[in-house]
Amino acid sequence: GVVGCELAQFFARLGTTVTIVQDIGHLLPRDHPDASRLLQEILEEEGIVVYLNTLTERVERTPDGFRLRLPGGEQLEAERLLVATGRRPNADGLGLEDAGVQIGKTGIEVDDRLQAAEDVWAIGDVTGIALFTHMGKYQARVAAVKIAGGDARADYRAVPAVAFTDPQVASVGRTAGDGFVSSAWEVSATSRSSTYERPKRPGFVRLFADPGRRILVGAVAVGPEAGEWIGQITLAIQAEVPVDVLRRTIQPFPTFSEALFFAARDLPLEEPATT
């Protein structure tokens, strides 16, 4: 996942020999496969060994650290072991049920106003909706309006996520679905890549659109500071900005955000009917 990849690259760049053992077929399981493949290539170029579809059968302590036993008898030995397998909401055993709170498999169940029971609200990771700091902040704003007597509802159509690897991997919205169309643009094809600190770094942005409504529904971006320039796509999805407006939007030169224009330009959408 994100934390495992971030810390693997961090320790590798400090001079540590790093091996990633992943039990499924690609890194970053919540991200688009294209982004996962590219990040794996970059990590391997930096000397990180990646095992995919590999379930650790046993972990043993040794005088020098740890030994991992893998299928087929293979063994890995290391001085340190980092377990990055995610986290679970800590909501059990607190007596919340006495207040009418329902606790499901992913955490405290809330409505779209973040209300869990009468006069009880829950925000952040404990809801299990999206385990990001920015999600907790957003939910806090929604809950605060309701607590103060107003009315606001959470809208999760455009929740951005960023893996702070190098390059960053950013995503927002839906990147899979029947009937969606997509288009990609290579970051190295933007002029900004030639002026960045390390020219021509690999990366791309891929946009996903609903061809009937002619609006964006999702995006994934891999590139320098991708978490910064995907923000306008987050806004476009949230506000349902027409793709035609995005195509007319002026992107500053030279910036990585020019890739957004070219990807939007190349979306395979039929020209709107005229009367």
TARAWO-V52453 format. One record per run of one state. SS is the DSSP state (helix for helix, strand for strand, loop for the rest). FROM is the first residue (numbers start at 1). TO is the last residue. Records with the same first field share a line. If there is no record, write none. Layout:
SS->FROM-TO + FROM-TO
This chain:
loop->1-1 + 14-18 + 22-32 + 46-48 + 52-57 + 63-64 + 70-70 + 74-74 + 79-95 + 100-102 + 104-107 + 109-114 + 118-119 + 122-123 + 128-132 + 148-160 + 164-167 + 174-179 + 190-191 + 196-203 + 211-214 + 224-225 + 230-230 + 240-241 + 249-257 + 266-275
helix->2-13 + 33-45 + 71-73 + 96-99 + 124-127 + 133-147 + 187-189 + 192-195 + 226-229 + 231-239 + 243-248 + 258-265
strand->19-21 + 49-51 + 58-62 + 65-69 + 75-78 + 103-103 + 108-108 + 115-117 + 120-121 + 161-163 + 168-173 + 180-186 + 204-210 + 215-223 + 242-242
